[in-house]
Amino acid sequence: MQNLLAESDVMVALKSGTAEKHQAVENLMPFFREQFSLQDYTRTLAAFLGFFEPVEQALRGAADWSDVGIDIQDRSRAHLLRNDLIALGLSASQIASLPRTTSMPPVHNLESALGCLYVLEGSTLGGQVIGRELARRFGIDASSGASFFLSHGSRVGEMWKEFCAVVRNHVQQADCQLLAVEAARQTFSSLEHWMRKAVTHG
């Protein structure tokens, strides 16, 4: 990995360095399975909230985001999960009682925080595809239970490009790239472990 990181664009390094971890998470996702129900969707959203909320909280204090050109509040999406769960019939007290992960990826410096955020931001791209599937299956949209997957709306491509530019600007040296890739790998691993427990075992 060291040679790859030293010679590659950091975004290439992040993608290649996390490919198998990313695939393991994708393999768990139930959205395109034939028997996927609205109840399954609600349970999956609850599981995502249990991961995204504590991870986003950790990220907010992990770096001085305004100094690197990232509006971390604008990119946070746990509140969208809450809104979607309310739209699907859960009460505020039910949402508050949902389990949250305590297995946190490392976000001890800017490089590791950006590596972790790479995973969260990358999910906005696939979320557009999932959003279309949710509309087809259940007739829901951003106002009725799919705002998390349709987050950023028409800005999703622009925001991803802005994020990539920040990473390229602030994670250039090979040792810094290693920190970012390892944090991204651990974020994927934490997400896989959490979703496997929450989605497959209810």
C-alpha positions in Angstrom: 0.0 0.0 0.0 2.9 2.4 0.8 4.1 2.5 -2.9 0.6 2.9 -4.2 -0.1 5.8 -1.9 3.1 7.5 -2.6 2.5 7.4 -6.3 -1.3 8.0 -6.6 -3.8 10.8 -6.4 -5.2 10.5 -2.8 -8.8 9.9 -4.1 -7.5 7.0 -6.2 -5.7 5.7 -3.1 -8.9 6.0 -1.0 -11.0 4.2 -3.6 -8.5 1.4 -4.2 -7.5 1.1 -0.6 -11.1 0.7 0.6 -12.6 -1.3 -2.4 -13.1 -4.6 -0.6 -14.4 -2.9 2.5 -16.8 -0.9 0.5 -18.0 -4.0 -1.3 -18.6 -5.8 2.0 -20.9 -3.0 3.1 -22.7 -2.9 -0.3 -23.3 -6.7 -0.1 -25.3 -6.1 3.1 -27.6 -3.4 1.7 -31.1 -4.8 1.1 -32.7 -2.1 -1.1 -32.8 -4.1 -4.3 -33.8 -7.4 -2.9 -37.1 -8.8 -4.2 -38.6 -9.2 -0.7 -37.5 -5.8 0.6 -40.5 -4.2 2.4 -41.3 -0.9 3.9 -40.7 -2.4 7.4 -37.3 -3.6 6.3 -36.6 0.0 5.0 -37.6 1.5 8.3 -35.4 -0.9 10.2 -32.5 -0.1 7.9 -32.9 3.6 8.4 -32.9 3.1 12.2 -29.7 1.2 11.9 -28.1 4.0 9.8 -29.1 6.5 12.4 -27.4 4.4 15.0 -24.2 4.8 13.1 -24.3 8.2 11.4 -25.4 10.2 14.5 -22.5 9.3 16.8 -20.0 9.3 14.0 -21.1 12.8 12.8 -20.9 14.0 16.4 -17.3 12.8 16.6 -16.4 14.4 13.3 -17.8 17.8 14.2 -15.1 18.1 16.9 -12.3 16.4 15.0 -11.1 19.3 13.0 -11.5 23.0 12.4 -13.6 22.4 9.3 -14.1 26.0 8.4 -10.3 26.4 8.0 -10.2 23.7 5.3 -13.3 24.8 3.5 -15.9 22.3 4.7 -19.3 23.2 6.2 -19.6 20.1 8.3 -23.1 21.1 9.5 -24.3 21.3 5.9 -22.9 17.8 5.2 -24.4 16.2 8.3 -27.4 14.0 7.6 -28.4 12.3 10.9 -31.3 14.8 11.2 -32.5 13.6 7.8 -32.7 10.1 9.1 -34.7 11.3 12.1 -37.1 13.2 9.7 -37.5 10.1 7.6 -38.2 7.8 10.6 -40.9 10.3 11.8 -42.4 10.3 8.3 -42.5 6.5 8.4 -44.4 6.6 11.7 -41.8 6.4 14.5 -42.2 8.7 17.5 -39.5 11.0 18.9 -39.2 8.7 22.0 -38.9 5.6 19.8 -36.1 7.3 17.8 -34.3 8.4 21.0 -34.4 4.8 22.3 -32.8 3.3 19.2 -29.3 1.8 19.8 -26.2 3.8 18.7 -22.9 2.4 17.9 -20.0 2.7 20.3 -17.4 1.3 17.8 -16.1 4.5 16.4 -13.6 4.9 13.6 -10.5 7.0 14.5 -10.9 10.7 13.9 -8.0 12.0 15.9 -6.6 14.4 13.3 -7.6 16.1 10.0 -6.3 13.2 7.8 -8.2 10.5 9.6 -11.3 12.8 9.9 -11.2 13.3 6.1 -10.8 9.5 5.6 -13.9 8.9 7.7 -15.9 11.7 6.0 -14.9 10.1 2.6 -17.1 7.1 3.5 -20.0 9.3 4.6 -19.8 11.6 1.7 -19.4 8.8 -0.8 -22.7 7.4 0.3 -24.5 10.4 -1.1 -23.7 9.3 -4.6 -25.2 5.8 -4.3 -28.0 7.4 -2.3 -29.4 8.9 -5.5 -29.8 5.5 -7.0 -31.4 4.1 -3.8 -33.8 7.1 -3.7 -35.1 6.3 -7.2 -35.6 2.7 -6.1 -37.6 3.8 -3.0 -39.8 6.0 -5.2 -40.4 3.1 -7.5 -41.2 0.6 -4.8 -42.9 2.6 -2.1 -43.8 5.9 -3.8 -41.8 7.9 -1.2 -39.7 10.9 -1.9 -37.6 13.4 0.1 -40.7 14.7 1.9 -42.1 11.4 2.8 -39.2 9.2 4.0 -36.3 9.3 1.6 -34.6 12.6 2.4 -31.5 10.8 3.7 -30.8 9.1 0.5 -31.7 12.1 -1.6 -29.6 14.5 0.5 -28.0 17.4 -1.2 -30.5 17.0 -4.1 -29.2 18.6 -7.3 -26.0 19.7 -5.4 -24.8 16.1 -4.8 -22.3 16.1 -7.6 -21.0 19.6 -6.9 -20.6 18.8 -3.2 -18.7 15.6 -3.9 -16.3 17.5 -6.2 -15.8 20.2 -3.5 -15.0 17.5 -1.0 -12.5 15.8 -3.3 -10.8 19.1 -3.8 -10.4 19.6 -0.1 -9.0 16.1 0.4 -6.5 16.6 -2.5 -5.4 19.9 -1.0 -4.9 18.8 2.5 -3.8 15.1 2.2 -0.8 15.0 -0.1 2.1 13.3 1.6 2.3 9.5 1.6 2.1 9.2 5.4 -0.9 11.5 5.5 -2.6 9.4 2.8 -2.0 6.3 4.8 -3.8 7.9 7.8 -6.7 8.8 5.6 -7.0 5.4 3.9 -6.7 3.6 7.2 -9.5 5.7 8.8 -11.7 5.1 5.7 -11.1 1.4 5.9 -11.9 1.4 9.6 -15.1 3.4 9.0 -16.3 0.9 6.4 -15.4 -1.9 8.8 -17.3 -0.3 11.7 -20.3 0.4 9.4 -20.3 -3.2 8.1 -20.2 -4.7 11.6 -23.0 -2.4 12.8 -25.3 -2.9 9.8 -24.7 -6.7 9.8 -25.8 -6.8 13.5 -28.7 -4.3 13.1 -30.1 -5.3 9.7 -29.6 -9.1 9.5 -30.5 -9.7 13.1 -33.0 -7.0 13.7 
